[in-house]
């Protein structure tokens, strides 16, 4: 009797176990996050990426895992980091704000979905067939940062109508963006009869050396190419510009917040958030081939008046009137 009772109790206990305890839970999807710079420099944009994921119902460490791979400023590492994520069999690879990372991911897989955020034309890069119908395993956001180079040069010209010589800072280790940007800027300079010198740098020491070159060539002002390298080194750039009293315009408001004179471009943080939203949609089953590449609809002109006073520049009233934000 006792044996029969024990068997009955055990049978009842098994029946009472919740289904989760009796069946293996489905594996948590994994997102591969690939970027050319460092986690420290991009903490806030990455937080925006997670916000986008949450909008789609995905919370890191709860119902989605994220494998981060950072190039730490060395683009040559990116192909192997992308290959690691492919071997990890992640569900999707995201490469927000890093065209070199996007190209590395595209070179590593033709099947795993990729969500990019690039500053140049993804069609010309070969990432998608068309903006409306990407047609392959990649889609995402383009902020047309390269194409806005002419607009930024125009704003510098409006600020300094008497200036005759401008310089462009570009990153030689990101040729796909740099070459397009240089063509855009030099064409725009030719249209207004202004000389555009090109200065290259890809490390902290090279940035210091580039500023020394800038002073020797007596450039009246400078602008930078749309590159994650500059975002990661924005404090160094804006500090050097202020120290040498060189007017500059940048592609992100983060530079104006860090003491840069002017910035014009789309909202960087929001583009990372949109990348998270797209990644969530793919996790739910949508195909990148059918998800249109998004373009920004709003651009911000931010002017730092405090910096203008520091370097002895007077901002024209017409320019101030068009600013979306003035930092005083």
C-alpha positions in Angstrom: 0.0 0.0 0.0 2.8 2.3 0.9 4.6 1.6 -2.4 1.4 2.3 -4.3 0.8 5.5 -2.5 4.4 6.8 -3.2 3.9 6.1 -6.9 0.6 8.0 -6.9 2.2 11.0 -5.1 5.1 11.1 -7.6 2.7 10.8 -10.6 0.7 13.7 -9.2 3.8 15.8 -8.6 5.0 15.4 -12.2 1.6 16.3 -13.5 1.7 19.4 -11.3 5.1 20.6 -12.7 4.6 23.7 -15.0 5.1 23.2 -18.7 8.2 25.3 -18.6 9.9 22.8 -16.3 8.9 19.8 -18.4 9.8 21.2 -21.8 12.9 23.0 -23.0 12.3 26.6 -23.6 13.0 28.0 -27.1 16.5 29.5 -27.5 16.7 33.3 -27.1 17.4 35.0 -30.4 20.8 36.6 -30.7 21.6 39.9 -32.4 25.2 40.5 -33.6 26.2 44.2 -33.0 29.3 45.2 -35.1 30.9 48.6 -35.0 34.3 50.1 -36.0 34.8 52.2 -32.8 34.6 51.5 -29.1 31.8 50.8 -26.6 32.8 53.8 -24.4 32.5 56.3 -27.2 29.0 55.1 -28.3 27.3 54.3 -25.0 24.4 56.8 -25.6 23.7 55.8 -29.3 23.7 52.1 -28.2 21.2 53.0 -25.5 19.0 54.4 -28.3 19.4 51.2 -30.3 18.1 49.3 -27.3 15.1 51.7 -27.0 14.2 50.8 -30.6 14.4 47.2 -29.8 12.1 47.7 -26.8 9.5 49.4 -29.1 9.3 46.1 -30.9 8.9 44.2 -27.7 12.6 43.0 -27.3 14.5 43.7 -24.1 18.2 42.7 -23.8 18.9 39.7 -21.5 15.1 39.1 -21.1 13.9 37.9 -24.5 16.9 38.8 -26.8 20.7 38.5 -26.4 23.2 40.9 -28.1 26.7 39.9 -29.0 28.9 43.0 -29.3 32.0 43.3 -31.4 33.9 46.5 -31.4 36.8 47.3 -33.8 38.3 49.9 -31.4 39.2 52.2 -34.3 40.9 49.4 -36.4 38.8 48.7 -39.4 41.1 45.9 -40.5 39.7 43.9 -37.6 36.2 44.1 -38.8 36.1 41.2 -41.3 37.2 38.7 -38.6 34.7 40.1 -36.1 32.0 39.8 -38.7 33.1 36.2 -39.3 32.8 35.5 -35.6 29.2 36.6 -35.6 28.4 34.4 -38.6 30.0 31.4 -36.8 27.9 32.3 -33.8 24.8 32.0 -36.1 23.2 35.2 -34.9 19.7 35.9 -36.1 20.6 39.4 -37.5 23.7 41.6 -37.7 23.3 45.3 -37.0 26.0 47.8 -38.0 24.6 51.3 -37.0 26.7 54.3 -37.9 29.7 52.3 -39.3 30.0 51.9 -43.0 33.2 49.8 -42.7 31.3 47.4 -40.3 28.5 47.2 -42.8 30.8 46.3 -45.6 32.5 43.7 -43.5 29.2 42.1 -42.5 28.0 42.1 -46.1 31.3 40.4 -47.1 30.9 37.8 -44.4 27.3 36.6 -45.2 24.8 36.6 -48.0 22.1 35.0 -45.9 22.0 36.4 -42.3 19.9 39.6 -42.3 21.9 42.8 -41.9 20.5 46.1 -40.6 22.9 49.0 -41.4 23.0 52.7 -40.8 25.3 54.4 -43.3 26.2 57.9 -44.3 26.4 57.3 -48.0 24.2 55.9 -50.8 23.6 52.2 -50.1 22.8 51.5 -53.7 26.2 52.8 -54.9 27.9 50.8 -52.1 26.2 47.7 -53.5 24.3 47.0 -50.2 20.9 47.1 -51.8 19.4 46.9 -55.3 17.1 49.9 -54.8 16.0 52.0 -51.7 12.4 50.8 -51.9 13.1 47.2 -52.7 16.6 46.2 -51.3 16.3 42.7 -52.7 19.0 41.0 -50.6 19.8 40.3 -47.0 20.5 43.9 -46.0 18.4 47.0 -45.3 18.4 49.9 -42.9 19.0 53.7 -42.8 21.0 56.2 -44.8 21.4 59.7 -43.4 22.8 61.0 -46.8 25.7 62.5 -44.8 27.9 62.5 -47.9 25.3 64.3 -50.0 24.9 66.9 -47.3 28.6 67.9 -47.6 27.7 70.6 -50.1 25.0 72.0 -47.8 27.5 72.2 -44.9 30.1 74.0 -47.2 27.4 76.4 -48.1 26.7 77.2 -44.5 30.4 77.8 -43.9 30.5 80.1 -46.9 27.5 82.0 -45.5 29.3 82.3 -42.1 32.5 83.5 -43.8 31.7 85.0 -47.1 35.2 86.5 -47.5 36.9 83.2 -46.9 38.7 81.7 -49.9 40.3 78.5 -48.5 38.5 75.7 -46.8 39.7 72.3 -45.6 38.0 68.9 -45.3 39.0 66.4 -42.7 38.6 62.8 -43.9 39.4 59.3 -42.7 41.6 57.4 -45.2 40.7 54.0 -43.6 37.1 54.4 -44.7 37.6 54.9 -48.5 34.0 54.1 -49.5 32.7 57.1 -47.7 35.8 59.3 -47.9 36.2 59.2 -51.7 32.5 60.1 -52.3 32.7 62.9 -49.7 35.8 64.4 -51.3 34.2 64.4 -54.7 31.1 66.0 -53.3 33.0 68.7 -51.5 35.4 69.6 -54.2 32.6 69.9 -56.7 30.7 72.2 -54.4 33.8 74.2 -53.8 34.3 74.6 -57.5 30.7 75.8 -57.9 31.3 78.7 -55.5 34.9 79.4 -56.6 36.5 78.2 -53.4 39.6 76.0 -52.9 39.1 72.8 -50.8 42.2 71.2 -49.3 41.9 67.6 -48.0 43.5 66.7 -44.7 43.6 63.0 -43.6 43.8 61.4 -40.2 42.7 58.1 -38.6 44.3 58.2 -35.2 44.6 60.7 -32.3 48.2 61.6 -33.2 47.3 62.0 -36.9 44.5 64.4 -35.9 47.0 66.5 -34.0 49.3 66.5 -37.0 46.4 67.3 -39.3 45.7 70.5 -37.3 49.3 71.5 -37.6 49.0 71.1 -41.4 45.8 73.1 -41.3 47.5 76.0 -39.7 50.4 75.9 -42.1 48.1 76.0 -45.1 46.2 78.9 -43.5 42.8 77.4 -44.1 40.0 79.8 -43.1 37.7 77.0 -41.9 37.1 73.3 -42.1 34.4 70.6 -42.2 34.7 66.9 -41.6 33.5 63.9 -43.5 30.6 61.8 -42.0 32.6 59.1 -40.2 32.2 57.3 -36.8 35.9 58.0 -36.2 35.2 61.7 -35.7 32.2 61.0 -33.4 34.5 59.0 -31.1 37.1 61.8 -31.1 34.7 64.8 -31.1 36.2 66.3 -27.9 39.7 66.2 -29.4 38.5 67.8 -32.6 36.5 70.6 -31.0 39.2 71.4 -28.5 41.8 71.7 -31.2 39.5 73.9 -33.3 38.9 76.2 -30.4 42.6 76.3 -29.4 43.6 77.4 -32.9 40.5 79.6 -33.4 39.5 77.8 -36.6 35.8 77.9 -37.5 34.3 74.5 -38.3 31.0 72.8 -39.2 30.3 69.2 -38.2 27.8 66.6 -39.3 26.3 65.8 -35.8 24.9 68.0 -33.0 27.1 66.0 -30.6 30.0 68.2 -31.8 28.2 71.4 -31.0 27.3 70.0 -27.6 31.0 69.3 -27.1 32.0 72.8 -28.0 32.0 72.8 -31.8 30.9 75.9 -33.6 28.2 74.6 -35.8 26.6 71.3 -36.9 24.1 70.3 -39.5 22.6 66.9 -40.0 20.0 64.4 -39.0 19.5 63.2 -35.4 22.2 60.6 -34.8 20.5 59.0 -31.7 17.3 58.6 -33.6 19.0 56.8 -36.4 20.3 54.2 -33.9 16.8 53.9 -32.5 15.5 53.2 -36.0 18.1 50.5 -36.4 16.8 48.8 -33.3 13.2 49.0 -34.6 14.2 47.4 -37.9 16.2 44.6 -36.1 13.1 43.9 -34.0 10.9 43.7 -37.1 13.3 41.2 -38.7 13.3 39.1 -35.5 9.5 38.9 -35.9 9.8 37.5 -39.4 10.0 40.4 -41.8 12.4 40.1 -44.7 15.1 42.7 -45.3 14.7 42.3 -49.0 11.2 43.8 -48.7 11.9 46.5 -46.1 12.7 49.9 -47.7 15.8 51.8 -46.7 14.8 54.8 -44.6 16.0 58.3 -45.2 15.9 61.2 -42.7 13.1 63.7 -43.0 14.4 66.4 -40.6 17.8 68.0 -40.3 19.1 70.2 -37.5 21.2 73.3 -37.6 22.8 73.8 -34.2 25.0 76.9 -33.4 27.2 77.3 -30.4 27.3 81.0 -29.6 29.7 80.5 -26.7 32.3 79.0 -29.0 31.7 81.8 -31.6 32.6 84.3 -28.9 35.6 82.3 -27.8 37.1 82.2 -31.3 36.0 85.8 -32.2 33.4 84.9 -34.9 30.2 86.8 -35.3 27.3 84.7 -36.5 25.2 86.5 -39.2 21.6 87.2 -38.0 20.2 85.3 -41.1 22.1 82.2 -40.0 21.0 82.5 -36.4 17.4 82.9 -37.5 17.5 79.5 -39.3 19.1 77.6 -36.4 17.0 74.9 -34.8 19.0 75.4 -31.6 21.4 78.0 -30.3 23.7 77.0 -27.5 24.5 80.0 -25.3 
